[in-house]
Amino acid sequence: MCRLTGLICALIASSAFAQQAAPVPEFRLERFNFNSGARKGYTAASGDLLDKGQLHLLFALHYQHNPLVLYTDTARTGALVGPRLTLHGAVGYGITSWLQASLELPILLFQSGETLAGVKAPDVGGISSPIVNLRLGLLSQGDGALALKDAPLDLALGLGVVVPLATGASLSRDFIVMPQVSLGRDFGLFRLGGEITPWIRGAPLVLSPTASTIRDAVGHQLGAKLIVSKMFTEAFGAELSGHGGFPLGGGATPAAGELLLGLHYLIGPMDVFLLGGPGFGQLPGSPAFRLMAGAQLAPKQDPCKPGKKHTPQECPDLDDDEDGVLNKADQCHGEKEDKDDFQDADGCIDPDDDGDKVLDVNDRCRLVKGVPENKGCPEPDTDKDGTIDRMDKCPHEPGPKDRLGCPVNDQDQDGIEDSQDACPAVAGVPEFKGCPDTDKDGIEDAQDDCPKVPGTKALKGCPDRDGDEVGDAVDNCPDEKGDKDNAGCPKSKKQLVEITREKIIIKDKIFFATAKAVILPKSFPLLDQVAAVLQQHKEIEGIEIQGHTDNKGKREYNIKLSQARAESVKTYLTSKGVDGTRLKAHGYGPDRPADTNATEAGRSNNRRVEFVIESGETIKVKTKEVP
């Protein structure tokens, strides 16, 4: 009876003790996470990234033994978490060749432990906090880098975030920021790399409330990993990694480390792996040992794609050294042999490829046949005109051999050398020492008043159809014999318009009604003569009729008035048969004075109509307002 009573009392005491025990503060016990992307190592990153567009999937079962042991001071209290079994699922994607994203979600399938003095064991299972990770490649031995491709090593920056979305009180919920630097290098026989990853948490948590020192504490940590991996065959490989965890921010919790060995075997697109090893130290989350088994699905990338690292043996149908010899036939990989210049097709550089009897090791121009006296190079021809410098009197200017390499300088290509050409920039004729005679009338253009029309020497190169000794270009009546003093017209036709080579001179005014654009009849004879001149001289192609005023009155009014008067003149001239496409009207108002506006005489001169022709010369005609 006493024995039964004692057992009941012990059970009651045990139940009361369990009720008094506090739950362990919630944090993410799991310190291990897979290499996001897991392309060149499962347990640690080494600057590697997924290829652009590559999708990576990973599933693994993960067993840990005693990942959380409590201590009272330095004495072991017990295992709050003993056996722990987790299912890891991870997905990664190569956004670009230098940026990848990944997500890892651990699901706690089972865990058990002791309820210790003052601390209650956590829940048996639940969904753990996921890790979201971005990794940016800065340097790459291949083409997967933002800053420098074909670098001597791989270097990447990463940022991981543990999102506190766990279920239950299973030591799975936490918010952690994990910046990362990883680097690595392929050495051919093996790959060496590693990462440094701080774990940045909130305020430290003390797991054992009965401890007199902060030994069982969880706070900021620094993680460091070193990994060596090797592929023994195309399908079978291994990796060895060392992991260190170092508490930051004080306390007495010691550091911890692990040593993990992994084997993996490729079966089609699936890589099956087994990882495991012992742990050392007392940092929460570092087990006595851990074992992992699973598979990753990552489609194998073609090493023969442009920019991918490969050996010549892996890609026999490529020509890596671009010498025209495929890898499978090339006996000297890395030596560029040009089939057009070399003597064979074995991909190897020959002793004397250009056949000039100077060995390649001594030949400064081994692909160009030269002479021994010039160390295998041809005798120099600086200007490349076919005359060697030794025989070239102008070695820096190309020229024909019959001139001993000196050029024929004839910039206008008229057959007359510049040194003998009086007009070196304009093609001409020998009789005028290289100067032009465009109309071929035997008069040099510089002396020809009508350089585009054949004429006579008496009229300085201008024609005279009516024979009145007034050139057609300045003759108001080119088909009617007239007087020299009357612009080539008969004296009975008094001319108010005189043409010179440079401009047209008008000898009368145009009269308008006061403040209006109405042309008075007394100006009709003048405008009729202007129209006749323009019809006789179609070579004057474009004329701008400009209206101008003095500065009296508002500017806006004067602009409008001057425009209207210019339009009136245009309308009149077109009514007399002048092609309207040759004319345009523009009113400038007071903006372009020809004289002072301080006097009446000056203002009178400013009230005018001007005919501006293509040459830039103008017909300046005063206007007169009549009430």
C-alpha positions in Angstrom: 0.0 0.0 0.0 2.8 2.4 0.9 4.5 1.5 -2.3 1.3 2.3 -4.4 0.8 5.5 -2.4 4.4 6.6 -3.0 4.0 6.0 -6.8 0.8 8.0 -6.9 2.5 10.8 -5.0 5.5 10.8 -7.3 3.2 11.0 -10.4 1.3 13.9 -8.8 4.5 15.7 -8.0 5.8 15.1 -11.5 2.5 16.5 -13.0 2.8 19.6 -10.8 6.4 20.1 -11.9 5.4 19.8 -15.6 2.7 22.4 -15.1 5.2 24.8 -13.5 7.7 24.4 -16.4 7.8 27.4 -18.9 7.8 26.8 -22.7 11.2 27.4 -24.3 11.4 30.9 -25.9 10.4 30.5 -29.6 13.3 30.8 -32.1 14.5 29.0 -35.2 16.7 26.2 -33.9 17.6 25.1 -37.4 21.0 26.6 -38.3 21.6 24.5 -41.5 20.4 25.6 -44.9 21.2 24.2 -48.3 23.3 26.2 -50.8 20.6 28.1 -52.8 20.8 26.7 -56.2 23.0 23.8 -55.1 25.0 23.6 -58.3 28.5 23.3 -57.1 28.0 22.1 -53.5 25.1 21.2 -51.3 26.3 22.4 -47.9 28.0 25.8 -48.7 28.0 28.4 -51.4 31.2 29.2 -53.4 30.2 32.2 -55.6 28.2 29.9 -57.9 24.9 30.8 -59.6 22.3 29.0 -61.6 22.3 29.6 -65.4 19.8 32.1 -66.8 16.4 30.4 -67.0 17.6 27.3 -65.1 15.1 25.9 -62.6 16.4 23.9 -59.6 14.3 21.7 -57.2 15.6 19.9 -54.1 14.0 17.6 -51.6 15.8 16.1 -48.6 15.2 14.3 -45.3 17.4 15.7 -42.5 18.0 14.0 -39.2 19.8 15.7 -36.3 20.7 14.2 -32.9 20.7 16.4 -29.8 20.6 19.8 -31.6 19.6 21.6 -28.3 21.2 20.6 -25.0 20.7 22.8 -21.9 23.5 23.5 -19.4 23.3 24.8 -15.9 26.5 26.8 -15.7 29.0 24.2 -17.2 27.0 21.1 -16.2 24.8 19.4 -18.8 21.1 19.5 -17.7 19.7 17.5 -20.6 18.6 17.4 -24.2 15.6 19.7 -24.6 15.5 18.4 -28.3 17.0 15.0 -28.9 16.1 13.3 -32.2 14.8 15.8 -34.8 13.6 14.9 -38.4 13.0 17.6 -41.0 11.9 17.5 -44.6 13.5 20.3 -46.7 12.0 21.6 -50.0 13.9 24.2 -52.0 13.4 25.9 -55.4 15.8 28.1 -57.2 15.7 30.0 -60.5 18.3 31.9 -62.6 16.6 35.2 -63.4 19.7 36.3 -65.4 23.2 34.9 -65.8 24.2 37.1 -62.8 21.1 37.0 -60.5 19.2 34.1 -58.9 16.4 33.7 -56.4 15.6 30.8 -54.2 13.1 29.7 -51.5 13.7 27.0 -48.9 10.9 25.6 -46.7 11.8 23.2 -43.8 8.9 21.1 -42.5 9.5 19.6 -39.1 8.2 16.0 -39.2 9.2 14.9 -35.7 11.2 15.9 -32.6 11.2 14.9 -29.0 13.1 15.9 -25.9 13.1 16.1 -22.1 11.0 18.6 -20.0 13.8 19.9 -17.8 13.7 22.0 -14.7 12.0 25.2 -15.6 11.8 24.5 -19.3 9.1 22.7 -21.3 10.0 20.5 -24.3 8.8 22.1 -27.7 6.0 20.8 -29.9 6.6 17.5 -31.8 6.2 19.0 -35.3 5.2 21.9 -37.5 6.1 24.1 -40.5 9.3 26.0 -40.0 10.1 29.6 -41.1 11.0 29.7 -44.8 14.2 31.3 -46.1 14.0 33.7 -49.1 17.3 34.3 -50.8 18.7 36.5 -53.6 22.3 36.1 -54.9 24.1 38.5 -57.2 27.2 37.4 -59.1 29.9 40.0 -59.3 32.8 38.0 -60.8 32.7 34.7 -62.7 35.1 32.3 -64.3 32.5 31.9 -67.0 29.8 34.4 -68.2 27.6 34.5 -65.1 28.7 37.9 -63.6 27.5 41.5 -63.5 30.9 43.2 -63.2 33.6 40.9 -64.7 33.3 37.8 -66.8 36.2 35.3 -67.4 37.6 36.4 -64.0 40.1 34.3 -62.0 37.4 33.3 -59.5 33.7 33.4 -58.7 32.4 36.1 -56.3 28.8 36.6 -55.3 26.8 38.7 -52.8 23.7 37.3 -51.2 20.9 38.3 -49.0 18.7 35.8 -47.2 15.7 36.5 -44.9 14.0 34.1 -42.6 10.3 34.9 -42.6 8.5 34.2 -39.3 5.6 32.1 -40.7 6.1 28.9 -38.7 3.3 27.0 -37.0 3.2 25.8 -33.4 5.8 26.1 -30.7 8.3 23.8 -32.4 11.4 26.1 -32.3 10.8 27.1 -35.9 9.6 30.7 -35.8 12.1 33.6 -36.2 13.0 36.7 -38.1 16.6 36.6 -39.3 18.5 38.7 -41.8 21.4 36.9 -43.4 23.8 38.9 -45.7 26.3 36.7 -47.4 29.6 36.8 -49.3 30.7 33.7 -51.1 33.6 33.0 -53.4 35.2 30.0 -55.1 37.4 28.8 -57.9 37.6 25.8 -60.2 41.1 24.3 -60.2 40.4 21.6 -62.7 40.9 18.6 -60.4 38.7 20.1 -57.7 36.8 23.3 -56.6 37.5 25.2 -53.5 35.2 27.9 -52.0 33.3 29.1 -49.0 31.0 31.7 -47.5 30.7 34.0 -44.6 27.1 34.6 -43.4 26.1 36.7 -40.3 22.8 35.8 -38.7 21.2 39.0 -37.4 18.4 38.4 -34.9 16.6 40.5 -32.3 17.6 40.6 -28.6 19.4 37.5 -27.2 17.2 34.8 -25.7 18.3 32.9 -22.5 16.9 29.3 -22.8 17.7 28.0 -19.3 16.2 30.4 -16.6 18.0 28.5 -13.8 21.5 29.2 -15.2 23.7 31.6 -13.3 25.6 32.5 -16.5 24.3 33.3 -20.0 25.6 30.1 -21.5 22.4 28.7 -23.2 21.8 31.9 -25.2 20.6 32.5 -28.8 21.5 35.8 -30.4 23.5 37.2 -33.3 25.9 34.7 -34.9 28.6 34.6 -37.5 28.6 31.5 -39.8 31.6 30.5 -41.8 31.9 27.6 -44.2 34.7 26.1 -46.3 34.0 23.5 -49.0 36.1 21.3 -51.3 34.2 19.5 -54.1 35.3 17.2 -56.9 33.7 15.3 -59.8 35.4 11.9 -60.2 33.3 11.0 -63.2 30.6 12.9 -65.2 28.0 11.3 -62.8 29.8 10.7 -59.5 31.2 13.4 -57.1 31.9 14.2 -53.5 32.3 17.2 -51.2 33.8 17.9 -47.8 32.8 21.0 -45.9 33.7 22.5 -42.5 31.2 24.7 -40.7 31.8 27.1 -37.9 29.3 29.1 -35.7 30.4 32.0 -33.6 28.1 33.8 -31.1 28.3 37.6 -31.3 27.3 40.1 -28.6 28.7 38.6 -25.4 27.5 35.7 -23.1 29.2 32.5 -22.3 27.8 30.3 -25.0 30.8 28.7 -26.8 31.3 28.4 -30.5 30.6 25.2 -32.4 31.7 23.5 -35.6 30.7 20.6 -37.9 32.5 18.4 -40.5 30.3 17.1 -43.3 31.1 14.6 -46.0 28.8 14.2 -49.0 28.5 11.9 -52.0 26.2 12.4 -54.9 25.4 10.5 -58.1 23.7 11.8 -61.2 20.9 9.7 -62.7 19.6 11.5 -65.7 18.5 15.0 -64.6 18.3 13.9 -61.0 21.3 14.1 -58.6 20.9 11.8 -55.6 22.9 12.7 -52.5 23.9 11.5 -49.0 25.5 13.9 -46.5 26.5 13.6 -42.9 29.0 14.2 -40.2 29.7 15.0 -36.6 29.3 18.3 -34.7 31.4 19.9 -32.0 30.6 22.5 -29.4 27.4 23.6 -27.5 26.0 26.4 -29.8 22.2 25.9 -29.9 21.3 24.3 -33.3 24.6 22.4 -33.6 23.8 18.7 -33.2 26.1 15.9 -32.1 25.7 14.6 -35.7 23.4 15.1 -38.7 22.5 12.9 -41.7 20.8 14.1 -44.9 19.6 12.2 -47.9 17.7 13.5 -50.9 17.8 14.5 -54.6 17.9 17.6 -56.6 16.4 18.1 -60.0 18.5 20.4 -62.1 18.6 19.9 -65.9 22.1 19.5 -67.1 23.5 22.4 -69.0 25.2 21.9 -72.3 28.9 22.8 -71.7 29.4 23.5 -75.4 27.1 26.5 -75.4 28.8 29.8 -76.1 30.5 31.2 -73.0 30.4 27.9 -71.0 33.6 26.5 -69.6 34.6 23.2 -71.0 37.5 21.1 -72.0 38.3 20.4 -75.7 37.4 16.7 -75.0 33.9 17.6 -73.8 33.2 19.5 -77.0 35.0 17.7 -79.9 33.0 19.4 -82.6 34.0 22.9 -81.5 37.1 24.9 -82.5 38.1 26.5 -79.2 41.3 28.1 -80.4 39.6 29.2 -83.7 42.4 27.9 -85.9 40.1 26.1 -88.4 40.8 22.7 -86.8 38.1 21.1 -84.8 38.9 20.0 -81.2 38.7 16.3 -82.1 41.5 16.7 -84.7 43.5 19.4 -83.1 46.7 18.1 -81.6 47.7 21.5 -80.1 44.8 23.0 -78.2 45.2 26.6 -77.6 47.5 27.2 -80.5 45.8 29.2 -83.3 46.7 27.8 -86.7 45.3 29.6 -89.7 44.6 27.0 -92.5 45.2 29.6 -95.2 48.8 30.3 -94.0 49.9 27.1 -92.4 51.3 24.0 -94.1 49.1 21.3 -92.5 45.8 20.8 -90.6 47.0 19.3 -87.3 46.3 22.5 -85.3 49.9 22.9 -84.3 52.1 25.8 -85.2 54.8 24.8 -87.7 58.5 25.8 -87.2 58.5 28.0 -90.3 54.9 28.7 -91.3 55.6 31.4 -93.9 58.4 29.4 -95.6 60.9 32.3 -95.5 63.7 30.1 -94.0 63.5 32.0 -90.7 62.3 29.7 -87.9 59.1 30.9 -86.1 60.9 31.3 -82.8 63.1 33.9 -84.4 60.6 35.2 -87.0 59.1 38.6 -86.1 56.6 38.1 -88.9 56.0 34.4 -88.9 52.9 34.6 -91.0 54.3 36.9 -93.6 57.2 35.9 -95.9 60.2 38.1 -95.3 64.0 38.1 -95.5 66.5 36.9 -93.0 68.2 40.3 -92.9 65.0 41.7 -91.5 64.4 38.9 -89.0 61.7 37.2 -91.1 59.8 40.4 -91.9 59.6 42.0 -95.4 61.6 45.1 -96.0 59.6 47.9 -94.5 57.2 49.9 -96.7 55.8 52.5 -94.3 53.3 54.0 -96.7 52.4 50.6 -98.2 52.6 51.9 -101.8 54.6 48.9 -103.0 58.0 50.7 -102.9 60.2 49.7 -100.0 61.4 52.5 -97.8 65.0 51.9 -99.0 63.9 52.8 -102.6 61.1 55.2 -101.7 61.9 59.0 -101.9 58.6 59.7 -100.1 58.4 56.8 -97.6 55.5 58.4 -95.6 53.3 59.2 -98.6 52.0 56.5 -101.1 52.9 57.1 -104.7 53.4 55.1 -107.9 56.6 53.2 -108.5 57.5 55.3 -111.7 57.7 58.3 -109.4 59.9 56.4 -106.9 57.0 56.2 -104.4 56.2 59.9 -104.4 52.5 60.9 -104.9 50.8 62.9 -107.6 49.1 65.7 -105.6 46.1 66.8 -107.6 43.2 67.4 -105.2 40.8 68.6 -107.8 41.6 65.6 -110.1 42.0 67.8 -113.2 45.3 66.3 -114.3 47.3 69.3 -113.2 49.5 68.9 -110.2 48.8 71.2 -107.3 52.2 72.8 -107.5 51.3 73.9 -111.1 47.6 74.5 -110.5 46.5 78.1 -110.0 43.1 76.8 -108.8 44.1 73.5 -106.9 40.7 73.1 -105.3 38.6 73.5 -108.4 38.9 71.3 -111.6 40.0 73.5 -114.5 41.8 73.4 -117.9 45.5 73.6 -118.8 45.1 76.9 -120.8 44.1 78.7 -117.6 46.7 76.9 -115.4 44.1 74.6 -113.9 41.3 77.3 -113.4 37.8 76.6 -114.8 36.0 77.8 -117.8 32.5 76.4 -117.0 30.7 77.6 -120.2 33.7 76.8 -122.4 33.6 80.2 -124.1 37.4 80.7 -123.8 37.0 83.1 -121.0 38.2 82.1 -117.5 35.3 82.0 -114.9 37.1 84.6 -112.7 37.0 87.1 -115.7 33.6 85.9 -117.0 30.5 88.0 -116.0 28.3 85.2 -117.3 30.3 82.1 -116.3 27.5 79.6 -117.0 26.5 81.0 -120.4 28.8 81.2 -123.4 29.5 84.8 -124.4 32.0 87.1 -126.1 35.2 88.6 -124.9 33.9 92.1 -125.7 31.1 91.6 -123.2 33.3 89.8 -120.6 31.9 86.4 -121.4 28.2 87.4 -121.6 25.9 86.7 -124.7 24.2 89.5 -126.7 21.3 88.1 -128.7 20.1 91.5 -130.0 23.6 92.8 -130.8 23.3 96.1 -129.0 26.5 95.5 -127.0 24.5 95.1 -123.8 24.9 91.6 -122.4 21.8 89.5 -122.1 22.3 89.1 -118.3 21.9 92.8 -117.8 19.7 93.7 -120.8 16.1 94.6 -119.9 15.2 94.0 -123.6 17.5 91.1 -124.6 15.6 90.4 -127.8 15.2 94.1 -128.9 18.2 96.3 -129.9 18.4 99.2 -127.6 20.7 101.8 -126.0 23.5 101.1 -123.5 22.3 104.0 -121.3 18.7 102.7 -121.2 19.4 99.2 -119.9 19.5 97.7 -123.4 16.1 99.0 -124.4 15.1 101.6 -127.0 15.2 105.2 -125.7 11.4 105.4 -126.3 11.0 102.9 -123.4 12.4 104.6 -120.4 13.7 102.0 -118.0 13.2 102.4 -114.3 14.9 99.0 -113.6 18.7 98.5 -114.1 20.3 95.0 -113.8 23.9 94.5 -112.8 25.7 91.3 -112.0 25.2 91.9 -108.3 21.8 93.5 -107.9 18.7 95.2 -109.5 18.4 98.9 -109.1 15.0 100.6 -109.1 14.7 104.3 -109.8 11.3 105.2 -108.6 8.9 104.7 -105.6 5.8 102.5 -105.0 2.8 104.5 -103.9 0.2 103.2 -101.5 -3.0 104.7 -100.1 -2.4 106.1 -96.6 -2.5 103.4 -93.9 -3.7 100.8 -96.5 -2.2 98.1 -98.7 -3.8 99.5 -101.8 -1.3 100.2 -104.6 -2.0 103.5 -106.4 -2.2 103.4 -110.2 0.7 105.7 -110.6 3.0 102.9 -109.4 1.6 100.4 -112.0 4.2 101.3 -114.7 7.1 100.6 -112.2 5.6 97.3 -111.2 4.9 96.4 -114.8 8.5 96.9 -115.5 9.6 94.8 -112.5 7.3 92.1 -113.8 8.7 92.3 -117.3 12.3 92.1 -116.0 11.5 89.0 -113.9 9.8 87.4 -116.9 12.7 88.2 -119.2 15.2 86.9 -116.6 14.0 83.4 -115.4 17.4 82.8 -114.0 16.3 84.8 -111.0 14.6 81.9 -109.4 13.4 83.1 -106.0 12.4 86.6 -104.8 11.2 87.6 -101.3 9.0 90.7 -101.3 9.6 92.4 -98.0 7.4 95.1 -96.5 8.9 97.6 -94.1 7.6 100.6 -92.1 8.9 103.3 -89.8 8.5 103.1 -86.0 5.4 105.3 -85.7 2.4 103.5 -84.2 2.1 100.1 -82.6 4.5 97.4 -83.8 1.7 94.8 -84.2 -0.2 97.2 -86.5 2.9 98.0 -88.6 3.7 94.3 -89.0 0.2 93.6 -90.2 0.3 96.6 -92.6 3.7 95.7 -94.0 2.6 92.1 -94.6 -0.5 93.3 -96.4 1.5 95.6 -98.6 4.0 92.9 -99.5 1.1 90.6 -100.4 -0.5 93.3 -102.6 2.8 93.6 -104.6 3.0 89.8 -105.0 -0.6 89.7 -106.2 0.1 92.4 -108.7 3.2 90.8 -110.1 1.5 87.4 -110.5 -1.4 89.2 -112.3 1.2 90.3 -114.8 2.3 86.8 -115.5 5.1 86.3 -113.0 5.1 82.7 -111.7 3.8 82.9 -108.1 6.1 80.0 -107.0 9.1 82.4 -107.5 7.6 84.9 -105.1 6.9 85.0 -101.3 5.7 88.0 -99.2 6.9 88.8 -95.7 6.1 91.9 -93.6 8.8 93.0 -91.1 7.2 96.2 -89.9 9.7 98.5 -88.1 12.1 95.7 -87.2 14.6 96.3 -90.0 15.1 100.0 -90.5 17.2 101.2 -93.4 17.7 104.7 -92.0 17.1 106.7 -88.7 13.6 107.1 -87.4 14.6 110.4 -85.8 13.9 112.5 -88.9 11.1 112.6 -91.4 13.5 112.0 -94.2 14.8 108.9 -92.4 11.3 107.6 -91.6 10.4 108.1 -95.3 13.4 105.9 -96.3 12.3 103.2 -93.8 8.8 103.0 -95.4 9.7 100.8 -98.3 9.3 97.5 -100.3 12.4 95.4 -101.0 12.8 92.6 -103.5 15.4 90.2 -102.1 16.8 87.8 -104.7 18.6 84.5 -104.1 22.1 86.1 -104.3 21.1 88.1 -101.2 21.1 91.5 -103.1 17.9 93.5 -102.8 15.6 95.7 -104.9 15.1 98.6 -102.5 12.0 100.6 -103.4 10.7 103.5 -101.2 7.0 103.6 -100.7 4.8 106.7 -100.6 1.5 107.1 -98.8 -1.1 109.2 -100.6 -4.4 110.3 -99.0 
